[in-house]
Amino acid sequence: MPASTIDPHAIAGMVARLDSPDYDRWAAQIRRTGGCRQPINMRGTVIHVDPATGRRLHTYTTHNQPGGVLRLPCKTRRATRCPACAKTYRGDTYQLIRAGLTGGKGVPASVSGHPCLFVTLTAPSFGPVHTRRDNNGKVLPCHPRRDATPCPHGRAVSCTARHHADDEVLGEPLCPECYDYTGSVLFNAVASLLWARFADALRRRLATAGGLSLRELRENLVLSFAKVAEYQRRGAVHLHAVIRLDGPDGPTSPPPAWATTDALTAAVQSAAPAVSVRISTTTDEPVRVLRWGRQLDIRPIAADGGLSEQSVAAYVAKYATKAAECVGTLDRPIRPLEDLDALSLRDHPRRLIAECFRLGALKHLAELRLTHWAHMLGYRGHFSTRSRRYSTTIGKLRAVRADHARKHEITTGRLPLFPEDQPVTIARWAYAGRGLTSGEQLLAVALAGSPQIGGSDGGR
């Protein structure tokens, strides 16, 4: 970050923290959080008691810690809020996605031989938007029209500009008044339901391909998947999914002989356009039928051809830490009474948020909770989800790390070797806020990538 863009108050705060007598202990806490920018601050006391004698062995208190608190990592997945914790989440996601493709983390290596596809389900069109197209590296005009007929609002629905990758107009409608903001918000709101219906339709088609009923399919085949949501610049979500076929026992068993990559591809091609969600905004308007977009990308995942397991895992992990920031919205909930004109928003995301508030006020759409998810432009699903038998879980990966840290404590003599020798722990904790000052955040970024900054003994 250029020095000219840093707030002078942040620099003053950074210098004050560096000059503080407890800097080394503060820096040690920040390193233990991995450089978290918005750590959870806890205040409390822990007493360790010998279970045999009842004698107090050790007492830990936050009173002698910097600021009188213990700082813990926030563990958010959002890179816009805390890049350090998001990096850990991204790494965990990469590991569990790759484990479902190549094995490891409790998944047998034989899973790499199971039929597996990388599928992208897109959103339909809600009106022409500025886009960047290229052909063999040559950027093409956005929406060239020789005889562009003006829209009902008098705008020529044409654009001959060759947009660069960072152009702010990308994703903006050529005519905002013609753009279907209602359809965009409602599609985001029902995208998770569309996925659920797509998965059900996919199972039905696989059952037909195998000459089985749905009940018999469960006894012969398991459909495993891992998916992630990605926002397009126009504000609509599309889903990337790793879809794998397993035997009845999950990844440890091979699928039936008829369950091939070609059979899975045909089932996806048939199921995607067949599912829909019907929804109406008012009694005066016709019922909307929301479907996936026409663009359906299906690619096999295999080491000997198609996409590589590493590239797919990295792609899914990257978007697991992102949200709607590429559209230009906020990464926090927006209250209905907030003045949208006062927020630092472009016109397009502001219109999408306003439409969420308008639709959220309708009683028959209350279950969509569009007001609460206005900052997500109506999308209310989990960004990264996996079926039960796909591979491991984030929780298990974190448990393995905690167990590794505990074994290290035993090896170094900080914890007893045998469980019966463990002292009784009496702890009292209270929440004491979260976050760092702007100056401390600058130091946290530096500490995350440096073993030692400003002090002589970071562990003192």
N, C-alpha and C positions, 0 to 999 in steps of 0.2 A: 504494500500500500504506500503510495507516495506520501512523503511527509506533509505536503501541502494540503492533503485531504484529511488529515487527522485533526480532530478537535483539540484545540489548545488545552481545554480543561482535562481531556484524557491524558495528554502528555504530563500535565501537572500532577494528576492523580497517580500516574505510573511512577514518576520521580518520588512522590511522597511514599509510595509503598516500598520502593527500592531502598529508601533511606530509613524506613521504620526498623526498630531494633528486633522485631520478631519476623523479619522478612524471610529468613531461612526456613523457619517452621511453616510459614504461610506457603512458601514455594513447595515444600515437601508435600503439603496437603494437595496443592494444585496438581503436582505430578502424579499423586496417587489417583486423582480423578481422571487422569489422561489429558489434562488441559481443558476440562469442561468449562464452558463460558457462562453457564447458568446453574452452578451447583446447588444442591439442596443443603441448606444450613440446618443442622440439628444441635440442640443444646441438651446436655444431660450428664449422667454419671453411670459408670459400670463398676460393680464390686465383684471380685472373684473370691470365693470362700472355699476352703478345704472341706470336702464333704465328710471326711473322717473326724476332724477335730472341731470344725466350725470356726476355725481361725481365718481371719481376713488375710488373704495372700497379696492382693493388689487392688488398688483403686484407680480408676481412670475417670477424669473429669474434664469437661471442656472449658472450665474456668481459666485454665492456664494456656488455652489455645488462642491463636490470633483471632481477635474479635469475639472470643468466648464461645466459638461454635466449631463443630466438626463439619467439613464440607464433603458431600457425597456426589457422585456423578448423576446428572439428570436422566441419562439413558434414553433421551429422545431419539427418534429416527429422523427428524427433520434437519436437513443440512443447513437450512436458513436460520435455525435457532441455535444449534450447537454443532459445528462441523466435527469436533472431536468425538462426541458420542455417536453422531451419525456415521462416522467412519467405522466405529466398532460394529454398529448395527449392519452397515453395508458388508463388512467382512463376514459377519455371522450368516447373513443371507446368502452370500456367495458360497460359503461352505455347505450350507444345507441344500441349496439348489444343485451344486455340483455332486454332492453325495447321492442325490436321487438320479444322477445321470451316469456316474462312473463307479459308485460304491464308496464305502468309507463311512465313518460315524455310525457304525452299527448296521449299515446297508451292505449286502454282499456285492462283490465286484461283478457278479453275473448279471446284475441289473442293466449293465451297459448293452446287453444283447436284446433287451426288450424293445418292442416297437415304441418309438417316441417321436413326437412332433413339437415344433415351436410354432404356435398359432397366434396370429394377431387379428383380433376382432375390432373393427373400427366403428366410428359413429357415422350416421348418415349426414347428408348435406342439409344445412339450415340456411343456405344462401351463399353466394360467391364471396370469398375473402381473398385478401392479398396473400400470395403464396410465392415460394421460391422453387422454381423448377430448373433442372439442368439436364443436359444430354451430352454424355461423354465428357463431363467437366465443363461444358459451356453453359452458362446461365441463360435461360430463355426468358422472354417477356412474360410478365405475370398473367394477365388476362387480355391478350390482344384481340380486338374485334374491329374489323374494317368498317362495318356498317352497324355500329352498336346502337340499338334502339334505346332511348332513354327510358328509365324505369318510371313508374307512376309518380315518383317524387322528383322527376326531372334530372336525375343523375344518369350519366352515361356509364353503363355497367361494363367498363373496359379499363384496362391498365396495361400500358406498354412498358412500364419500368422493369428493369432487371435488378431485383432487390438483392442486397447483400445479406449475409446470414444473420447479422445483428440489427437489421432494419426494424424499427419499432412498429411499422405499419403491418408487419407480417401477422396474419391472423385477424386483422381488422376487416370488417365487412366493407365491400365496395359501396353499399348503401345501408347504413344502420337502420333506416326506417323500414327497409324491405326484409331485413334479417329476422329470422324466426327465433327470437330470444326465448319465447315460451317453450318451443320445442327443444332447444338446447338445454335449458334448465331441467325440463322433465326427463329428457333422455339420461342426463347425469344421475337424476334421482332414482331411476329404475334400472340403471346399468347392472347393479348387483342381481336384481331379479331376472334380468335378461340372461345373465350368466347362469343362474340356477336352472332356468328353463332350458338353456342350451345344453347344460350337462345332462339333464334328464333326457332330452331328445337324443343326445349322443349315445346314451346307454340303450335307448330303445332301438336305435338303428344298428348298434353292435349286436344286440340280441337277435334282430332279424337276420343279420349277416351270418350269425352262427346257428340259425334255426332253433333258437331257444326262447323261452319265455323270460320275463324280467327276473322272476324268482330263480329260474335255472341259471341265468346269467351270473347272479351273485355267487353261485356255487362253482362257477368255472372261470370267472374273469373279474378283475378289479380295475376300475378306471381311477388312476392316480393323477394328480395335477398339482401344479404350483403356478400362481398367476400374480401379476402386478399390474396396477393401473398407471397409465401415463396420460398427462394432459397434452392435447394439441394446442398450438398457439391460439386457436380460435376459442378455446375454453371448453371443448368437449373432450370427454375421456375415451380412450380406447384401451383394451386389455391385451396384454401379452401373456400367453399361457404355455407352460410346458405340460404336455399331455402324454401320459405313458400307460401302456397296457401291461398288467401283471396277472399272475395266476391267482387262485382263490386265497392263498396265504400272503398276498402282497408281494413286495419286491424279492422275497426269498424263493418264490416259485415262478416258473415260466408261464406265460399265457398259452392258451390252446393253439394248436397249429394253424387254425383258420384265422386267428387274430394277428394279422400281419400289418405292416406299415401301410400298405395299399388299402387294406380294409378300414383302417383308422382314418386315412385321408378321405376316403369316400364317405365315411360316416360324418366327418366334420363338414365336408362340402354340402352334405344334405341337411344337416341339423342347423347350421348357422342361419340360413335364410328362412327356416321354417318356424322359428320362435318369434313371439311378439308380446308386447304388453299394451293393453287397451286402457286409456285413461282420458278423462274429460276435465276441462277446467271449469266450465259453467254449463248449465242446462241448455243454454241457447246455442252453444258451439257444438259441432259434430265431435264424436269420439275420435281421439287421436290414436293411431296405431304406430307404436314405436318399435323399430327393428334395428338390427345391426346394419352398418353401412355395406355398400356393394363390394368394397375392397376387402378381400379376405386373403390374408397371406398365410400359406401353409408350407413349412419347410421341415424336412426330416433332420433329426439330430443323430449323427453317427460319426465315429472317429474316422471311418474309411470313406466318407463322403457326406456332403451336406454341411450343416453347421457343426462347429466343434462344441464340445461340452463346456470348455472354458469360456468361449465367447458368449454363449447363452447365459451361463451363470453370472458373468460379469455384467451383461446387459440388464438382466433382471435385478441384480443387486444395486445397480446404479439408480434405477427408478424407484427402488424401495425407499430411498431417503428423500425423494422429491415430492412436491405437491403441485399446487396451482400457481407457483411463483412465476412460471414462464408466461402466464397470461397477464400478469401484472396485478394480481390481487394481493391481499394481506395474508399473513400466516397465523392469524389469530381470529377468533370469532368476532363478528361485527354485530353490535347491538342495534335493534330495530330503530331506536331513537337517535342514533348517530347521524350526523349530517354528512351524507355521502359526498357532497360537493366540497366539503372541507378536507376530505381524505386525499392523499396523494395517489390518485388512480387515473388511468387513462379512461377515455369515454367508453370503450368497449367493455372492460371488466366492470365499470360502474353500472352500465345498463344491465349486465348479467346479474349483479348483486341486487339491483333494484327489482328485477323481475323475480328473484327468489323471495324478496320481502312481499311483493304483490301476491304471488301465488301462495306463499306461506300463510297469508291472512285468510285464505279460503278454508272453510270448515272441512269440506270433504277431502282436502289435501293435507289435513293436519298431520296424518301419520307419516308423511314424507319429511317432516321437520325441516322444511326448506329455509325457514328463518334462522334456525340454529346453524345450518350448513351453508349459509349464504357466502361465507368466505371461501368455501370449496366449490362454489358455483352450482350447488345442488347435490354434488356427489357425497354420499353418506356411507359408502362401504369402506372396508379395510383395504389399504393400498397393497398389501402383500399377504396373500393367504395360500394355504396348502391343504390338500386333503390329508386325512389322518395317517395314511400309509405311504405318503410320498417319500419321506426320509425322516430325519431327526427334527427337532424343534429348537427355536431360539432359547427357550427355557433350559433345555438339556445342555445346549452348548455353554450357557452361562454357568450351569451347575458343574460342568466339567472344569471350567476355569476356577471356580470357587474351590473345588476339591483339590486341584493342582496347587492352589495357593495354600490350602490347609496342610498338604503334604510337605510343602516347603517350610512351613512354620514348624512342623514336627522335626524335619531334618535338621533345622538350625537350632533346635532345642527350645523354641519359644512356646511350643505346645507339648504336652506329655505324649508318650508313644502309645500308651494303652488307654482305651476309652474310660475304664473305671478310675483312672487317675485324673480325669478331667475335673477341674474345679466347678463348683456351682456358680452360675452367673446371675447376678441380680442387676437389672438394667432399668433405668428410667430415662426416657427420651421425650423431647418436645420439639415440635417444628418451630424453627426460628427464621423463616423466610427463605429466599433463594436469590441467586444471581450474584454478579460482581459489578463493581463500578466500571466505567468505560476504560479507565486507566488500567485496572486490574485485568480486564479482558485482553488488552494488548499484551500484558505480561503472560497471561495464560497461553496465548497463541505461541509466544516465543518459548515458553517452558515446555510445551508439548513436543517441540522439535529439538530441544537442547537439553543436555544432561545437567547443565548448571549455568545460571545467569545471575549475576549480581552478588552472590553470596559465596562464602568459603566452604560452607557445609550445609547442603540442602536438607540433610536429614537431622540436623541438630534440633 
